Amino acid sequence: MTSIFNEEGKNIACTVIEAVPNVVTQVRTEDVDGYSALQIAAVDRKEKNTPSALKGHFKKAGTTPKRVVCEYQDWEGTEDLKLGDELGVGIFQEGEFVDVVGTSKGKGFQGVVKRHGFAGVGQATHGQHNRLRAPGSIGAGSDPSRVFKGMRMAGQMGNAKTTVQNLTIMKVDEEKNLLIISGSVPGPKNGFLIVEK
């Protein structure tokens, strides 16, 4: 992350995203596929690490094998795009609002205090032993004789698809394929992100 000053002189925390050009690898139509969509791919991958079926798919589009493939339905202007066309950062404009989708950092198996913000017992009196960070009761006994779905308990934390909405594009650098977006985005450094209008 970094920070930049806006016109009013406010210091705004920003994230710099390298948005490599995306290649159109398939245009789905109502006649052939039953729905209209646009499939785009980005980030080169080695030929030897690409399955044969995908090699043919990318060869048909006239591009090298890619690591990330996404499909978007109801894309405006799909009829103007054809196989092999490139989409760069030029489709974004400064001041525009975007949503950023990524995989959040994995934090492993965590207890209820860290995962859900439980307070714990709070004190170690009245004969309690090692109960400060315990979850406590999880339901009644004979009725309903089960634990309700969605009960907040210890478990895997992070490593999930996360969307941060309504972030502002502060700057667009078409020469270096950079987007500078206000605020933070999910995931680690050098992770893959999807920036949606």
Phi, psi and omega in degrees: 000160177214189176215149177226160178263135176271187184296330180278358180088011178278140178272117185247126176290132184224160174242135178263123181243127173274109183258089181295151181302138178261141182252137176285116182256345177196138174245111181272140181234162179298321184295314186271312189257348181089355176203159180258132181201166180233126178256125179235154182222153181212166175067109182298147173229160183290145180298321184291339180262012183253130176299150184302319181299320180288327177302314179295322180297315181287326179297322178298325179278353178075036181222167177283160179301144182238158182269325186245125179234129179228152179235135181236124174270158178056041177280128180288135178080023179299324184296338180277342185264146177226172183304136177090351178293147180254140176244117180253193181289351180297343179284349178260153178232151179297139180089353181281149177266137180226161171251139180243125182249133178203179177258120184294159180297133178282135181242009176075197181279120182236155178279179186289333181293313180283319187285319186239359178079023175298150183275340187077185183288323174098334177214164185248031181263186179056039171074014180283144178230118172059040181243012188294327183245021182279155183285336183084200183293144179243008177157173180283169185273271188290332178227114019265008177061030177197169175260129182296146176297145178084005179300131182284115183222178177293153178166191181299130180239135181080196181054043181227155178296126184228138178241129174251121188260158172056049172267144184266137174279117182273319180212151175234122178247099185288332180294316182260004181058046182247140171243129174252116187243139179291144176085187183255158180236156183287152172100172182278176172297145180065018176277165179272137179229155172243122179255117184247139176285000000 
